């Protein structure tokens, strides 16, 4: 009997090749080493207990992302400031253009016509928003308006340089190409204004006390008496605070409107002196324009309309009473 022989009932053992241990064929037994559900699942992480062998694919080593650590993901690197700068400048220019067009605009005072309220070289801010809501200029306000025609014909228009053009475009400087003026509103549409001799200026027959803003040494008429002039509807009568150095409404009574300015020419109200810093102040309306008597002409208009409407009603009521009184007499005669 040969040494090492096995019984005939046992299957011969297959030799192992290349030093690998022998593996039994897939038997389909759950949990066996040849379980296909475990052998073909590439999503299983490598580690202890993971089956190995010819039928099991080996995991490939995955590259490590330097921006990821565990489950925490790092943010993107911020953009350089010099790349953001053009965007910021563009947004600032757009906002400045919107503000200049619809809200506020800066104007420079080129003359002495509004002394001592405004000095030559002052920068004022002009409210351009309220006119968009139908607001009309009021007595006592300092307003900027376009040349109505013929007021500044004798003044040459300076040629702006490139920097001035850019600054005026965004509203930091007034446009040198536009002819704008700044004066104080003395009377509005429907008012009657006049000034005789040495003054005072009268609006609707009420004298204005102008000491708080009139240039020292000037007379209210400024050696240029005028009126009485009826201010047309949607128009204003304007005068400078330095009466003897202001070519205002008084000097243009020969033009259309008798020297008045249509409200559609008004850019807006100057509400503050913004520059220089030591000149900063609000441009408020003087108390003299708060006199109730200035509005007496307007107050009379509703009263007159009320009276005109009441007359027909009174006549109609009297006619009805007369008819009722005569009715019993007619029945008695029957």
C-alpha atoms as a printed R data frame, in Angstrom:
    type eleno elety resid chain resno        x       y       z
1   ATOM     1    CA   UNK     A     1    0.000   0.000   0.000
2   ATOM     2    CA   UNK     A     2    1.288   3.294  -1.110
3   ATOM     3    CA   UNK     A     3    2.128   5.771   1.508
4   ATOM     4    CA   UNK     A     4   -0.018   8.906   1.517
5   ATOM     5    CA   UNK     A     5   -2.841   7.564  -0.608
6   ATOM     6    CA   UNK     A     6   -6.400   8.625   0.199
7   ATOM     7    CA   UNK     A     7   -9.571   6.712   0.003
8   ATOM     8    CA   UNK     A     8  -11.296   6.606  -3.335
9   ATOM     9    CA   UNK     A     9  -14.235   8.523  -2.051
10  ATOM    10    CA   UNK     A    10  -12.305  11.770  -1.628
11  ATOM    11    CA   UNK     A    11  -11.776  14.169  -4.501
12  ATOM    12    CA   UNK     A    12   -8.204  14.741  -5.539
13  ATOM    13    CA   UNK     A    13   -6.703  17.977  -4.228
14  ATOM    14    CA   UNK     A    14   -5.858  20.602  -6.802
15  ATOM    15    CA   UNK     A    15   -2.382  21.950  -6.612
16  ATOM    16    CA   UNK     A    16   -1.963  25.591  -5.791
17  ATOM    17    CA   UNK     A    17   -0.378  27.686  -8.457
18  ATOM    18    CA   UNK     A    18    2.102  30.535  -8.002
19  ATOM    19    CA   UNK     A    19    2.162  30.169  -4.280
20  ATOM    20    CA   UNK     A    20   -1.509  31.077  -3.829
21  ATOM    21    CA   UNK     A    21   -3.710  29.079  -1.550
22  ATOM    22    CA   UNK     A    22   -6.327  26.966  -3.179
23  ATOM    23    CA   UNK     A    23   -9.856  28.406  -3.345
24  ATOM    24    CA   UNK     A    24  -12.949  26.220  -3.592
25  ATOM    25    CA   UNK     A    25  -15.392  26.825  -6.379
26  ATOM    26    CA   UNK     A    26  -18.394  29.095  -5.782
27  ATOM    27    CA   UNK     A    27  -20.899  27.080  -3.975
28  ATOM    28    CA   UNK     A    28  -23.589  29.706  -3.586
29  ATOM    29    CA   UNK     A    29  -23.602  29.274   0.133
30  ATOM    30    CA   UNK     A    30  -24.417  32.523   1.853
31  ATOM    31    CA   UNK     A    31  -21.582  33.924   3.867
32  ATOM    32    CA   UNK     A    32  -19.066  31.754   2.015
33  ATOM    33    CA   UNK     A    33  -15.841  33.148   0.782
34  ATOM    34    CA   UNK     A    34  -17.149  33.244  -2.760
35  ATOM    35    CA   UNK     A    35  -20.274  35.265  -1.991
36  ATOM    36    CA   UNK     A    36  -20.903  37.268  -5.218
37  ATOM    37    CA   UNK     A    37  -22.736  40.042  -3.410
38  ATOM    38    CA   UNK     A    38  -19.534  40.897  -1.546
39  ATOM    39    CA   UNK     A    39  -17.060  40.036  -4.223
40  ATOM    40    CA   UNK     A    40  -18.491  42.358  -6.921
41  ATOM    41    CA   UNK     A    41  -19.422  45.400  -4.816
42  ATOM    42    CA   UNK     A    42  -16.839  48.131  -5.675
43  ATOM    43    CA   UNK     A    43  -18.407  50.556  -3.198
44  ATOM    44    CA   UNK     A    44  -17.236  48.551  -0.198
45  ATOM    45    CA   UNK     A    45  -14.324  50.221   1.589
46  ATOM    46    CA   UNK     A    46  -11.152  48.249   1.943
47  ATOM    47    CA   UNK     A    47  -10.380  47.015   5.403
48  ATOM    48    CA   UNK     A    48  -10.389  43.990   7.670
49  ATOM    49    CA   UNK     A    49  -12.985  41.459   6.747
50  ATOM    50    CA   UNK     A    50  -12.999  42.397   3.055
51  ATOM    51    CA   UNK     A    51  -12.726  39.145   1.035
52  ATOM    52    CA   UNK     A    52   -9.734  38.854  -1.243
53  ATOM    53    CA   UNK     A    53   -8.861  36.537  -4.009
54  ATOM    54    CA   UNK     A    54   -9.040  36.179  -7.760
55  ATOM    55    CA   UNK     A    55  -12.780  36.798  -7.937
56  ATOM    56    CA   UNK     A    56  -12.721  39.932  -5.866
57  ATOM    57    CA   UNK     A    57  -11.678  43.251  -7.527
58  ATOM    58    CA   UNK     A    58   -9.087  45.161  -5.553
59  ATOM    59    CA   UNK     A    59   -9.779  48.805  -4.565
60  ATOM    60    CA   UNK     A    60   -7.749  51.395  -6.388
61  ATOM    61    CA   UNK     A    61   -6.069  54.116  -4.376
62  ATOM    62    CA   UNK     A    62   -8.055  57.373  -4.699
63  ATOM    63    CA   UNK     A    63   -6.259  60.751  -4.931
64  ATOM    64    CA   UNK     A    64   -6.706  63.009  -1.907
65  ATOM    65    CA   UNK     A    65   -8.255  66.475  -2.553
66  ATOM    66    CA   UNK     A    66   -6.133  69.107  -0.833
67  ATOM    67    CA   UNK     A    67   -9.155  71.419  -0.449
68  ATOM    68    CA   UNK     A    68  -11.183  68.798   1.404
69  ATOM    69    CA   UNK     A    69  -10.421  67.556   4.896
70  ATOM    70    CA   UNK     A    70  -12.862  64.916   6.085
71  ATOM    71    CA   UNK     A    71  -16.378  66.225   5.425
72  ATOM    72    CA   UNK     A    72  -15.416  69.966   5.696
73  ATOM    73    CA   UNK     A    73  -15.010  71.754   2.366
74  ATOM    74    CA   UNK     A    74  -12.900  74.893   2.143
75  ATOM    75    CA   UNK     A    75  -14.360  78.091   0.516
76  ATOM    76    CA   UNK     A    76  -13.181  79.551  -2.761
77  ATOM    77    CA   UNK     A    77  -10.252  81.911  -2.732
78  ATOM    78    CA   UNK     A    78  -11.483  85.575  -2.740
79  ATOM    79    CA   UNK     A    79  -10.983  87.615  -5.893
80  ATOM    80    CA   UNK     A    80   -8.127  90.101  -5.882
81  ATOM    81    CA   UNK     A    81   -9.062  93.702  -5.046
82  ATOM    82    CA   UNK     A    82   -7.689  95.080  -8.306
83  ATOM    83    CA   UNK     A    83  -10.129  92.817 -10.155
84  ATOM    84    CA   UNK     A    84  -13.057  94.117  -8.079
85  ATOM    85    CA   UNK     A    85  -12.053  97.793  -8.457
86  ATOM    86    CA   UNK     A    86  -13.473  98.356 -12.001
87  ATOM    87    CA   UNK     A    87  -16.811  96.880 -10.887
88  ATOM    88    CA   UNK     A    88  -16.935  99.144  -7.831
89  ATOM    89    CA   UNK     A    89  -16.100 102.212  -9.932
90  ATOM    90    CA   UNK     A    90  -18.793 101.318 -12.467
91  ATOM    91    CA   UNK     A    91  -21.440 100.913  -9.762
92  ATOM    92    CA   UNK     A    92  -20.397 104.194  -8.146
93  ATOM    93    CA   UNK     A    93  -20.679 106.060 -11.461
94  ATOM    94    CA   UNK     A    94  -24.124 104.624 -12.162
95  ATOM    95    CA   UNK     A    95  -25.366 105.568  -8.676
96  ATOM    96    CA   UNK     A    96  -23.874 109.059  -9.018
97  ATOM    97    CA   UNK     A    97  -25.616 109.532 -12.363
98  ATOM    98    CA   UNK     A    98  -28.968 108.425 -10.905
99  ATOM    99    CA   UNK     A    99  -28.555 110.746  -7.917
100 ATOM   100    CA   UNK     A   100  -27.616 113.675 -10.160
101 ATOM   101    CA   UNK     A   101  -30.536 113.072 -12.508
102 ATOM   102    CA   UNK     A   102  -33.297 112.487  -9.981
103 ATOM   103    CA   UNK     A   103  -32.204 113.423  -6.451
104 ATOM   104    CA   UNK     A   104  -29.455 115.949  -5.716
105 ATOM   105    CA   UNK     A   105  -27.006 117.958  -7.800
106 ATOM   106    CA   UNK     A   106  -24.146 120.258  -6.798
107 ATOM   107    CA   UNK     A   107  -23.876 123.776  -8.225
108 ATOM   108    CA   UNK     A   108  -21.147 126.372  -7.914
109 ATOM   109    CA   UNK     A   109  -21.954 130.055  -7.306
110 ATOM   110    CA   UNK     A   110  -20.256 132.082 -10.069
111 ATOM   111    CA   UNK     A   111  -21.196 135.648  -9.066
112 ATOM   112    CA   UNK     A   112  -22.015 137.998  -6.172
113 ATOM   113    CA   UNK     A   113  -25.728 138.344  -6.982
114 ATOM   114    CA   UNK     A   114  -26.824 136.362  -3.894
115 ATOM   115    CA   UNK     A   115  -24.547 137.966  -1.284
116 ATOM   116    CA   UNK     A   116  -24.470 137.717   1.690
117 ATOM   117    CA   UNK     A   117  -26.538 134.542   1.651
118 ATOM   118    CA   UNK     A   118  -24.207 132.938  -0.905
119 ATOM   119    CA   UNK     A   119  -20.636 133.891  -1.699
120 ATOM   120    CA   UNK     A   120  -18.799 133.484  -4.968
121 ATOM   121    CA   UNK     A   121  -17.308 129.974  -5.054
122 ATOM   122    CA   UNK     A   122  -19.804 128.380  -2.653
123 ATOM   123    CA   UNK     A   123  -21.056 124.899  -3.550
124 ATOM   124    CA   UNK     A   124  -24.754 124.333  -2.932
125 ATOM   125    CA   UNK     A   125  -26.789 121.141  -3.092
126 ATOM   126    CA   UNK     A   126  -30.014 121.336  -5.058
127 ATOM   127    CA   UNK     A   127  -33.025 119.131  -4.334
128 ATOM   128    CA   UNK     A   128  -34.257 117.720  -7.647
129 ATOM   129    CA   UNK     A   129  -36.566 115.074  -6.173
130 ATOM   130    CA   UNK     A   130  -39.575 117.069  -4.950
131 ATOM   131    CA   UNK     A   131  -40.381 118.612  -8.378
132 ATOM   132    CA   UNK     A   132  -40.918 115.052  -9.654
133 ATOM   133    CA   UNK     A   133  -43.848 114.778  -7.228
134 ATOM   134    CA   UNK     A   134  -45.476 117.977  -8.466
135 ATOM   135    CA   UNK     A   135  -43.986 120.325  -5.862
136 ATOM   136    CA   UNK     A   136  -43.912 123.965  -6.963
137 ATOM   137    CA   UNK     A   137  -41.377 126.612  -5.877
138 ATOM   138    CA   UNK     A   138  -42.545 128.645  -2.880
139 ATOM   139    CA   UNK     A   139  -41.912 132.229  -1.837
140 ATOM   140    CA   UNK     A   140  -38.586 132.735  -0.101
141 ATOM   141    CA   UNK     A   141  -36.873 129.628  -1.495
142 ATOM   142    CA   UNK     A   142  -33.511 129.863  -3.264
143 ATOM   143    CA   UNK     A   143  -33.850 128.041  -6.584
144 ATOM   144    CA   UNK     A   144  -31.666 127.126  -9.544
145 ATOM   145    CA   UNK     A   145  -33.256 127.508 -12.972
146 ATOM   146    CA   UNK     A   146  -32.283 127.367 -16.614
147 ATOM   147    CA   UNK     A   147  -31.949 130.567 -18.572
148 ATOM   148    CA   UNK     A   148  -35.521 131.325 -19.766
149 ATOM   149    CA   UNK     A   149  -34.027 132.948 -22.854
150 ATOM   150    CA   UNK     A   150  -32.153 136.245 -23.146
151 ATOM   151    CA   UNK     A   151  -30.953 136.461 -19.542
152 ATOM   152    CA   UNK     A   152  -27.362 135.290 -20.112
153 ATOM   153    CA   UNK     A   153  -26.810 136.116 -23.771
154 ATOM   154    CA   UNK     A   154  -24.054 138.547 -22.888
155 ATOM   155    CA   UNK     A   155  -22.107 135.991 -20.831
156 ATOM   156    CA   UNK     A   156  -19.658 133.719 -22.740
157 ATOM   157    CA   UNK     A   157  -19.765 129.994 -22.061
158 ATOM   158    CA   UNK     A   158  -16.388 128.658 -20.872
159 ATOM   159    CA   UNK     A   159  -14.867 125.658 -22.625
160 ATOM   160    CA   UNK     A   160  -14.658 122.772 -20.104
161 ATOM   161    CA   UNK     A   161  -11.674 120.422 -19.969
162 ATOM   162    CA   UNK     A   162  -11.915 116.615 -19.838
163 ATOM   163    CA   UNK     A   163  -11.896 116.417 -16.028
164 ATOM   164    CA   UNK     A   164  -14.666 119.037 -15.747
165 ATOM   165    CA   UNK     A   165  -16.754 117.143 -18.283
166 ATOM   166    CA   UNK     A   166  -16.477 113.904 -16.309
167 ATOM   167    CA   UNK     A   167  -17.237 115.588 -12.972
168 ATOM   168    CA   UNK     A   168  -20.220 117.449 -14.410
169 ATOM   169    CA   UNK     A   169  -21.513 114.228 -15.977
170 ATOM   170    CA   UNK     A   170  -21.682 112.487 -12.589
171 ATOM   171    CA   UNK     A   171  -22.975 115.609 -10.809
172 ATOM   172    CA   UNK     A   172  -19.913 116.652  -8.814
173 ATOM   173    CA   UNK     A   173  -19.652 119.883 -10.826
174 ATOM   174    CA   UNK     A   174  -22.270 121.938 -12.690
175 ATOM   175    CA   UNK     A   175  -22.289 121.658 -16.443
176 ATOM   176    CA   UNK     A   176  -20.387 124.514 -18.057
177 ATOM   177    CA   UNK     A   177  -22.470 124.080 -21.209
178 ATOM   178    CA   UNK     A   178  -25.774 124.768 -19.435
179 ATOM   179    CA   UNK     A   179  -26.703 128.316 -18.540
180 ATOM   180    CA   UNK     A   180  -28.172 128.162 -15.050
181 ATOM   181    CA   UNK     A   181  -28.977 130.921 -12.571
182 ATOM   182    CA   UNK     A   182  -29.687 131.001  -8.841
183 ATOM   183    CA   UNK     A   183  -32.092 133.527  -7.266
184 ATOM   184    CA   UNK     A   184  -34.662 133.857  -4.497
185 ATOM   185    CA   UNK     A   185  -38.357 133.366  -5.244
186 ATOM   186    CA   UNK     A   186  -40.243 136.544  -4.304
187 ATOM   187    CA   UNK     A   187  -43.666 135.849  -5.837
188 ATOM   188    CA   UNK     A   188  -45.440 132.854  -7.367
189 ATOM   189    CA   UNK     A   189  -48.209 132.345  -9.897
190 ATOM   190    CA   UNK     A   190  -51.263 134.508  -9.165
191 ATOM   191    CA   UNK     A   191  -49.340 137.042  -7.032
192 ATOM   192    CA   UNK     A   192  -49.019 140.728  -7.791
193 ATOM   193    CA   UNK     A   193  -45.536 142.068  -7.075
194 ATOM   194    CA   UNK     A   194  -44.154 145.616  -7.149
195 ATOM   195    CA   UNK     A   195  -41.462 147.895  -5.748
196 ATOM   196    CA   UNK     A   196  -41.596 151.664  -6.018
197 ATOM   197    CA   UNK     A   197  -38.949 154.228  -5.107
198 ATOM   198    CA   UNK     A   198  -36.708 152.861  -2.402
199 ATOM   199    CA   UNK     A   199  -39.089 150.076  -1.464
200 ATOM   200    CA   UNK     A   200  -40.258 147.976   0.143
201 ATOM   201    CA   UNK     A   201  -41.103 145.101  -2.175
202 ATOM   202    CA   UNK     A   202  -44.822 144.338  -1.935
203 ATOM   203    CA   UNK     A   203  -46.520 141.031  -2.691
204 ATOM   204    CA   UNK     A   204  -50.302 141.205  -2.934
205 ATOM   205    CA   UNK     A   205  -50.079 144.624  -1.239
206 ATOM   206    CA   UNK     A   206  -48.105 143.269   1.761
207 ATOM   207    CA   UNK     A   207  -44.645 144.732   2.399
208 ATOM   208    CA   UNK     A   208  -41.771 142.286   2.805
209 ATOM   209    CA   UNK     A   209  -39.287 142.777   5.641
210 ATOM   210    CA   UNK     A   210  -36.084 141.702   3.919
211 ATOM   211    CA   UNK     A   211  -33.465 142.807   6.438
212 ATOM   212    CA   UNK     A   212  -32.495 139.219   7.279
213 ATOM   213    CA   UNK     A   213  -31.196 138.422   3.786
214 ATOM   214    CA   UNK     A   214  -30.848 141.718   1.874
215 ATOM   215    CA   UNK     A   215  -27.231 142.732   1.217
216 ATOM   216    CA   UNK     A   216  -26.151 145.503   3.608
217 ATOM   217    CA   UNK     A   217  -26.450 148.953   2.069
218 ATOM   218    CA   UNK     A   218  -28.872 147.857  -0.687
219 ATOM   219    CA   UNK     A   219  -32.412 149.170  -1.065
220 ATOM   220    CA   UNK     A   220  -35.229 146.672  -1.732
221 ATOM   221    CA   UNK     A   221  -35.724 147.957  -5.272
222 ATOM   222    CA   UNK     A   222  -31.992 148.245  -5.919
223 ATOM   223    CA   UNK     A   223  -32.443 151.444  -7.951
224 ATOM   224    CA   UNK     A   224  -34.649 149.492 -10.357
225 ATOM   225    CA   UNK     A   225  -38.312 150.017  -9.409
226 ATOM   226    CA   UNK     A   226  -40.910 147.855 -11.144
227 ATOM   227    CA   UNK     A   227  -44.549 146.837 -11.250
228 ATOM   228    CA   UNK     A   228  -47.161 146.181 -10.317
229 ATOM   229    CA   UNK     A   229  -46.779 142.936 -12.278
230 ATOM   230    CA   UNK     A   230  -49.175 140.017 -12.198
231 ATOM   231    CA   UNK     A   231  -47.222 136.750 -12.116
232 ATOM   232    CA   UNK     A   232  -48.699 134.261 -14.613
233 ATOM   233    CA   UNK     A   233  -49.793 130.793 -13.554
234 ATOM   234    CA   UNK     A   234  -46.956 128.245 -13.272
235 ATOM   235    CA   UNK     A   235  -44.382 131.030 -13.122
236 ATOM   236    CA   UNK     A   236  -42.264 132.777 -10.479
237 ATOM   237    CA   UNK     A   237  -40.746 136.215  -9.905
238 ATOM   238    CA   UNK     A   238  -37.109 136.002  -8.750
239 ATOM   239    CA   UNK     A   239  -34.629 138.507  -7.324
240 ATOM   240    CA   UNK     A   240  -31.065 138.322  -6.027
241 ATOM   241    CA   UNK     A   241  -30.256 139.203  -2.415
242 ATOM   242    CA   UNK     A   242  -27.599 141.657  -3.643
243 ATOM   243    CA   UNK     A   243  -30.120 143.880  -5.417
244 ATOM   244    CA   UNK     A   244  -27.566 146.277  -6.916
245 ATOM   245    CA   UNK     A   245  -25.534 143.416  -8.423
246 ATOM   246    CA   UNK     A   246  -28.219 141.070  -9.718
247 ATOM   247    CA   UNK     A   247  -29.688 140.964 -13.219
248 ATOM   248    CA   UNK     A   248  -32.916 139.303 -12.111
249 ATOM   249    CA   UNK     A   249  -36.591 139.569 -13.087
250 ATOM   250    CA   UNK     A   250  -36.498 143.370 -12.766
251 ATOM   251    CA   UNK     A   251  -34.177 143.676 -15.777
252 ATOM   252    CA   UNK     A   252  -36.132 141.419 -18.126
253 ATOM   253    CA   UNK     A   253  -39.647 142.852 -18.028
254 ATOM   254    CA   UNK     A   254  -39.347 143.461 -21.780
255 ATOM   255    CA   UNK     A   255  -39.208 139.708 -22.439
256 ATOM   256    CA   UNK     A   256  -42.019 137.167 -22.567
257 ATOM   257    CA   UNK     A   257  -43.686 136.831 -19.185
258 ATOM   258    CA   UNK     A   258  -42.618 140.342 -18.045
259 ATOM   259    CA   UNK     A   259  -39.484 138.985 -16.399
260 ATOM   260    CA   UNK     A   260  -41.089 135.933 -14.788
261 ATOM   261    CA   UNK     A   261  -39.675 132.410 -15.055
262 ATOM   262    CA   UNK     A   262  -41.802 129.387 -15.912
263 ATOM   263    CA   UNK     A   263  -41.650 126.686 -13.235
264 ATOM   264    CA   UNK     A   264  -40.730 124.072 -15.851
265 ATOM   265    CA   UNK     A   265  -37.359 125.836 -16.114
266 ATOM   266    CA   UNK     A   266  -36.650 125.321 -12.410
267 ATOM   267    CA   UNK     A   267  -34.012 122.646 -11.699
268 ATOM   268    CA   UNK     A   268  -34.733 122.512  -7.978
269 ATOM   269    CA   UNK     A   269  -34.368 124.189  -4.604
270 ATOM   270    CA   UNK     A   270  -30.933 124.899  -3.115
271 ATOM   271    CA   UNK     A   271  -31.253 123.609   0.446
272 ATOM   272    CA   UNK     A   272  -27.716 123.729   1.867
273 ATOM   273    CA   UNK     A   273  -24.225 125.137   1.399
274 ATOM   274    CA   UNK     A   274  -21.990 122.063   1.191
275 ATOM   275    CA   UNK     A   275  -18.596 123.678   0.543
276 ATOM   276    CA   UNK     A   276  -16.423 125.144   1.926
277 ATOM   277    CA   UNK     A   277  -16.843 123.434   5.293
278 ATOM   278    CA   UNK     A   278  -16.697 126.664   7.284
279 ATOM   279    CA   UNK     A   279  -19.643 127.991   5.236
280 ATOM   280    CA   UNK     A   280  -21.907 124.998   5.831
281 ATOM   281    CA   UNK     A   281  -25.502 126.016   6.625
282 ATOM   282    CA   UNK     A   282  -29.123 125.343   5.696
283 ATOM   283    CA   UNK     A   283  -30.855 127.686   3.241
284 ATOM   284    CA   UNK     A   284  -34.135 128.165   5.075
285 ATOM   285    CA   UNK     A   285  -37.113 130.317   4.099
286 ATOM   286    CA   UNK     A   286  -37.090 133.729   5.871
287 ATOM   287    CA   UNK     A   287  -39.901 134.455   8.312
288 ATOM   288    CA   UNK     A   288  -41.193 137.406   6.266
289 ATOM   289    CA   UNK     A   289  -42.686 134.961   3.766
290 ATOM   290    CA   UNK     A   290  -44.787 133.338   6.496
291 ATOM   291    CA   UNK     A   291  -47.109 136.341   6.718
292 ATOM   292    CA   UNK     A   292  -50.729 135.196   6.293
293 ATOM   293    CA   UNK     A   293  -51.553 138.416   4.435
294 ATOM   294    CA   UNK     A   294  -49.474 137.244   1.452
295 ATOM   295    CA   UNK     A   295  -52.145 134.632   0.712
296 ATOM   296    CA   UNK     A   296  -55.136 136.936   0.958
297 ATOM   297    CA   UNK     A   297  -55.623 136.968  -2.790
298 ATOM   298    CA   UNK     A   298  -55.745 133.189  -2.810
299 ATOM   299    CA   UNK     A   299  -58.067 133.119   0.187
300 ATOM   300    CA   UNK     A   300  -60.490 135.469  -1.552
301 ATOM   301    CA   UNK     A   301  -60.809 133.166  -4.548
302 ATOM   302    CA   UNK     A   302  -62.572 130.274  -2.727
303 ATOM   303    CA   UNK     A   303  -64.831 132.783  -0.974
304 ATOM   304    CA   UNK     A   304  -65.842 134.358  -4.273
305 ATOM   305    CA   UNK     A   305  -66.514 130.958  -5.805
306 ATOM   306    CA   UNK     A   306  -68.587 129.968  -2.772
307 ATOM   307    CA   UNK     A   307  -70.651 133.133  -3.045
308 ATOM   308    CA   UNK     A   308  -71.237 132.625  -6.755
309 ATOM   309    CA   UNK     A   309  -72.419 129.072  -6.112
310 ATOM   310    CA   UNK     A   310  -74.693 130.075  -3.213
311 ATOM   311    CA   UNK     A   311  -76.686 132.682  -5.158
312 ATOM   312    CA   UNK     A   312  -78.539 130.215  -7.455
313 ATOM   313    CA   UNK     A   313  -79.355 127.972  -4.471
314 ATOM   314    CA   UNK     A   314  -80.863 130.872  -2.498
315 ATOM   315    CA   UNK     A   315  -82.959 131.989  -5.489
316 ATOM   316    CA   UNK     A   316  -84.213 128.437  -6.019
317 ATOM   317    CA   UNK     A   317  -85.268 128.091  -2.363
318 ATOM   318    CA   UNK     A   318  -87.122 131.439  -2.462
319 ATOM   319    CA   UNK     A   319  -88.991 130.379  -5.576
320 ATOM   320    CA   UNK     A   320  -90.156 127.134  -3.903
321 ATOM   321    CA   UNK     A   321  -91.366 128.987  -0.810
322 ATOM   322    CA   UNK     A   322  -93.341 131.439  -2.941
323 ATOM   323    CA   UNK     A   323  -94.997 128.575  -4.838
324 ATOM   324    CA   UNK     A   324  -95.997 126.820  -1.595
325 ATOM   325    CA   UNK     A   325  -97.478 129.997  -0.134
326 ATOM   326    CA   UNK     A   326  -99.694 130.542  -3.201
327 ATOM   327    CA   UNK     A   327 -100.992 126.953  -3.309
328 ATOM   328    CA   UNK     A   328 -103.736 127.181  -0.545
329 ATOM   329    CA   UNK     A   329 -105.194 130.364  -2.093
330 ATOM   330    CA   UNK     A   330 -105.706 128.613  -5.415
331 ATOM   331    CA   UNK     A   331 -107.642 125.746  -3.655
332 ATOM   332    CA   UNK     A   332 -109.926 128.201  -1.832
333 ATOM   333    CA   UNK     A   333 -110.971 129.850  -5.056
334 ATOM   334    CA   UNK     A   334 -112.115 126.476  -6.384
